[in-house]
Amino acid sequence: KLAGCTLFITGASRGIGKAIALKAAKDGANIVIAAKTAEPHPTLPGTIYTAAEEIEAAGGKALPCVVNVREEEQIISAVEKAVKTFGGIDILVNNASAISLTGTLETATKKVNLMMDVNVRGTYLTSKACLPHLRKSKNPHILNLSPPMNLNPMWFKNHCAYTISKYGMSMCVLGMAEEFRGEVAVNALWPKTAIHTAAMDMLGGAGIEKQCRKTDILADAAYCILTKPKSFTGNFIIDEVLLREEGVKDFDVYAIAPGHPLIPDFFLDVEIDATAVKQKGYGAAQALKEEKTESAPAKPSGPVAETFRVIQGAVTEETVRSTQGVFQFELSGDGGGTWYIDLKNKGGSTGFGKPPGPADVVMSMSSADFVKMFTGKLKPTMAFMSGKLRIKGNMALAMKLEKLLTQLNSKL
């Protein structure tokens, strides 16, 4: 279906961008690899040239271009080369992205600039440069790898700059879909679960891949979108939801470790079954209701209290230094109530009641499941996926908990 079409993909030297490129290449598409890695990176795999070799081997034609989307001249130069080489541009995939999951005071100005420049400005300028050529195509598409805009404050409070930058990409979809309606389709695509990429390895550490899906699921979803008519526009699409609508039933093929619990991706509330939605009426117009958890009467004794006592004895300065998070637990049942583990301040502490400072992660579950989780009988990811554990707050910190439990289990 994409034979002879020309795709301009930013950040296509590795990860999700390359996976989308390889899927299109199987049809015989032309791929412009617009990425900045020309020389091998010390830790990250792939360059624009190794990606070009894979694309050619898959059946496509490749044009590797050194493009840092922060530099408008490089974007314009690559677009001109693409048009000169392939005669035009039919599809733009804005995939290049920068991430820093840090709070306002912890985010260096250069990181803020990087995320705003790559995610928002880069997406805007690349779209602007490609649009005159896209308008000449028979079935033009712009696809941004960005989320539906969920204005729940939990997605802002722990990484405000990153959230603003990703929502900036989504606002490009919102505006351009309407501005170019009838001429160019403009849509957003986002994964329902974490995707295994080099970025995820850096965020989650060793072993995180078992809780992720392969980039193939986004490649397949992107292919579905890019082969639809240009009247399909203004949508914020979740990969799994779209593929289910297309008739896919076996999602184990996308799992790194089939059967293993998967981590949900950012910006999708656990309570919401995220779907392909029109942005209309979703987000700013949606009234946010703060959920209030009623705790059971306090009984600071028994298995729960004993578990916290042992955790306190097992906490070290190294644990605090490597974790840097405050966990609050809302437990129901015997020994329930509000408890906390402070692994951010001084030497760390645990106790009954609200934590001494703001909680980074709030976990709600039964006291019985809490004891099972902290004694190694119930994995946090399994508890989360089965609905026994509900998490609000910093998901990256919540992911550190499982690693921490592995270290503590021998003492509990």
PyMOL commands that set and color helices and strands:
alter all, ss='L'
color gray80, all
select helices_A, chain A and resi 15-25+48-58+72-86+109-134+154-157+160-179+198-204+208-211+216-226+239-245+252-254+303-314+317-323+367-374+380-385+395-408
alter helices_A, ss='H'
color red, helices_A
select strands_A, chain A and resi 6-10+30-35+61-66+91-94+141-144+185-190+235-238+277-278+325-332+337-343+349-352+361-366+390-393
alter strands_A, ss='S'
color yellow, strands_A
deselect
rebuild
show_as cartoon
